[in-house]
Amino acid sequence: MLKPAEQALWSIDPDLPVFKAIPMDSLAAQKLAVRRASSALISSFAALALVLACIGIYGVIAYTVVQRTQEIGVRMALGAQRAHVLRMVLGFGFRMTLAGVAIGLTGALALSRLPASLLFQVSRIDAPIFVFAAVLLAGTATLASLLPARRATQIDPMRALRAE
């Protein structure tokens, strides 16, 4: 398409210089390359942060269950149902998650001007994105605390009471 366009221009004005003629889609791709790279980098950091949050929550809850093994054993020996123990451990994880989400949302609102300059047609405070991120993190944290909570329900009361 470039040669016919050049011929059409030169048929009107033979002295018209034509230089650096490139297709419009190539020009648009060049202009958007930096923004796409920035978006990909930010997305990969967000995914990494989500994975690290899951690993951290899992580790803290698992450590808490190990530390409270004797207490959980006593509760189960005194008649606590497995569902109650599960609810207790999941409740602890959920309270930690809510505190973390509250701190994270506060920090995100305070620092929201920085990514707004990198993203196209995104307002400084985009409520659906904040809600989606909070719900995603809360759901992921609940799933991350489910395995240690299920492990806590499998504690043998006699073995836990004999420990230490």
Secondary structure, DSSP 4 states (H G I P E B T S, - for coil): -HHHHHHHHHHH-TT----S---HHHHHHHHHHHHHHHHHHHHHHHHHHHHHHHHHHHHHHHHHHHHTHHHHHHHHHTT--HHHHHHHHHHHHHHHHHHHHHHHHHHHHHTTHHHHTTSTT--SS-HHHHHHHHHHHHHHHHHHHHHHHHHHHT--HHHHHH--
